[in-house]
């Protein structure tokens, strides 16, 4: 029998997943707050308020 029990594998997967998604979250926050992207995000924030000249059904 191998030395890995279900509990050990589950604990490793939980901790690894928490670290992975935590790093992914912080990478997204850093990307969103990076000064170079400020103008783009401000333009996109105003997009829903602009008039649309297209015909809608």
C-alpha positions in Angstrom: 0.0 0.0 0.0 1.2 3.5 -0.7 2.1 5.9 2.0 -0.5 8.4 0.9 -3.9 8.3 2.6 -7.0 10.0 1.4 -6.7 12.6 4.1 -3.1 13.5 3.1 -4.0 13.9 -0.5 -7.2 15.9 0.3 -5.2 18.2 2.6 -2.6 18.8 0.0 -5.2 19.5 -2.7 -7.0 22.0 -0.4 -3.9 23.8 0.6 -2.5 23.8 -3.0 -5.9 25.1 -4.3 -6.1 27.8 -1.8 -2.6 29.0 -2.6 -3.2 28.8 -6.3 -6.4 30.7 -6.3 -5.0 33.2 -3.8 -2.1 34.0 -6.1 -4.5 34.2 -9.1 -6.7 36.7 -7.2 -3.8 38.8 -6.2 -2.4 38.8 -9.8 -5.8 40.1 -10.9 -5.9 42.8 -8.3 -2.4 43.9 -9.2 -3.3 43.9 -12.9 -6.4 46.0 -12.2 -4.5 48.5 -10.0 -1.5 48.9 -12.3 -1.2 52.5 -13.3 -0.7 51.8 -17.0 -4.2 50.3 -17.2 -6.0 53.3 -15.5 -7.0 55.1 -18.7 -8.4 51.9 -20.3 -10.5 51.1 -17.2 -11.8 54.6 -17.0 -12.9 54.5 -20.7 -14.5 51.1 -20.1 -16.3 52.4 -17.0 -18.0 55.1 -19.1 -19.0 52.7 -21.9 -22.5 51.8 -20.6 -23.3 55.5 -20.3 -22.5 56.3 -24.0 -25.3 56.8 -26.5 -25.6 53.9 -29.0 -26.5 54.9 -32.5 -27.2 51.3 -33.7 -30.7 50.0 -34.4 -32.0 47.6 -31.8 -34.9 45.3 -32.3 
